[in-house]
Amino acid sequence: MLPLDSLRWHALEQAFGPASNVPGLLRRLRTHPSVQAEWRGELWEALWHQGTTYAASYASVPHLVDIARAFPGPVSRRECVLFVGTVAIQTRPEAVPADLRAPYLKALSDGRELALEEFANTSHDPTTHLYLLMALAGLSGWRTLGQQLEQLAAGELITRCPSCDASLCLHAEASGLSVSMEDVAPGSNAHPLPVTPAPAFPGEAGSPLGALHARSLRDGQDRTAAWLRSLGGTAPCPACGETFRLGEALDRP
């Protein structure tokens, strides 16, 4: 873990330039670990800005996990998991500078344990539960799935039809997902078409999607579980009428 008094921070990049101020923000967070605004305010803006992560983000992750473990509580644990998981889904491990990589990867492993503790000890509303699943996916190394869940939680999960390459938008409904053309004009008569969910998952050890589905069922999050089953199902293309496996379309580069 990079010491907070290291001169290396001045050479690291954050969203607004050199990361010289980041050690001070981390010290302030350690002083007030139960204040949500300390996690979500200036520190978040510096380390994750408009979907971009920075070298200072990777150097900060071990400190964030250390703070959450040193000062356990519902705010510090949840905010750490969401913050570190968000960085993880945006970052290929090989993109982390070599001197920061080992403590960063160790912190992701420890962060995954914090995520499991959060699920085990706290109940959540469906939106928070979905974001925590996103974080757990990132902390487990399932970056693509985490990115899909992030987009779904934000209401903007986009894919393309493998047959005709039409741009499609997936919508979260009460009973699962539906699909529509992305560029449908407001007020048109085009209606989203339902996605046929996967009949079953092979179990928690079978696939990342199956593991998160089992987690949702265990936590009584039936709506989220239905969304995950739909991600593993099949969808009709509103443009060409062909049916395709949603997971394969979403995983296309």
Long-range contacts (C-beta under 8 A, 24 or more apart in sequence): 1-62, 1-63, 1-66, 1-103, 1-107, 2-59, 2-62, 2-100, 2-103, 4-63, 8-59, 8-99, 9-56, 9-59, 12-54, 12-55, 12-56, 12-59, 13-54, 13-55, 13-56, 14-46, 14-47, 14-54, 14-56, 14-57, 15-45, 15-46, 15-47, 15-48, 15-49, 15-52, 15-54, 16-46, 16-49, 19-46, 19-54, 19-55, 19-56, 19-59, 21-46, 22-46, 22-47, 22-56, 22-59, 22-60, 26-60, 26-63, 26-64, 26-67, 29-64, 29-67, 30-67, 30-70, 30-71, 33-67, 33-68, 33-70, 33-71, 33-73, 33-75, 33-76, 34-71, 34-73, 34-75, 34-76, 35-75, 36-75, 36-79, 39-75, 39-76, 39-79, 39-80, 39-83, 40-79, 44-83, 47-83, 47-87, 48-83, 48-86, 48-87, 48-90, 51-90, 52-90, 53-87, 53-90, 53-91, 55-97, 55-100, 57-87, 57-91, 58-87, 58-91, 58-96, 58-97, 58-100, 58-101, 58-104, 59-100, 59-104, 61-87, 61-104, 61-107, 61-108, 61-111, 62-103, 62-104, 62-106, 62-107, 64-107, 65-107, 65-110, 65-111, 65-114, 66-107, 68-111, 68-114, 69-110, 69-114, 74-122, 77-114, 77-117, 77-118, 78-118, 78-122, 78-128, 78-132, 80-111, 80-114, 81-111, 81-114, 81-115, 81-118, 81-132, 81-135, 81-136, 81-139, 82-131, 82-132, 82-135, 84-108, 84-111, 84-135, 84-138, 84-139, 85-111, 85-115, 85-132, 85-134, 85-135, 85-136, 85-137, 85-138, 85-139, 85-146, 86-134, 86-135, 86-138, 86-150, 87-138, 88-135, 88-138, 88-139, 88-143, 88-146, 89-134, 89-135, 89-137, 89-138, 89-143, 89-146, 89-147, 89-150, 90-143, 90-147, 91-143, 92-143, 108-139, 109-139, 111-139, 112-136, 112-139, 112-140, 115-139, 119-215, 119-219, 123-219, 123-220, 124-219, 124-221, 126-221, 126-223, 126-224, 127-153, 129-216, 129-219, 129-221, 129-224, 130-224, 130-227, 133-212, 133-215, 133-216, 133-224, 136-212, 136-215, 137-208, 137-212, 140-208, 140-211, 142-208, 144-250, 144-251, 145-208, 145-209, 145-212, 148-231, 148-250, 149-212, 152-227, 152-231, 157-250, 158-182, 159-246, 159-249, 159-250, 159-252, 160-249, 160-252, 161-237, 161-239, 161-240, 161-242, 161-244, 161-249, 162-242, 162-244, 162-248, 162-249, 162-252, 163-237, 163-240, 163-242, 163-244, 164-237, 164-239, 164-240, 164-242, 166-237, 166-238, 166-239, 166-240, 168-235, 168-237, 168-238, 168-239, 170-195, 170-235, 170-246, 172-227, 174-223, 175-226, 176-226, 176-227, 176-229, 176-230, 176-233, 177-227, 177-230, 177-231, 177-233, 177-235, 177-246, 179-235, 179-236, 179-237, 179-238, 180-238, 181-238, 181-239, 190-238, 192-238, 193-235, 193-236, 193-238, 195-230, 195-233, 195-234, 195-235, 195-246, 196-230, 196-233, 196-234, 196-235, 197-226, 197-229, 197-230, 197-232, 197-233, 198-229, 198-230, 198-232, 198-233, 201-229, 201-232, 209-247
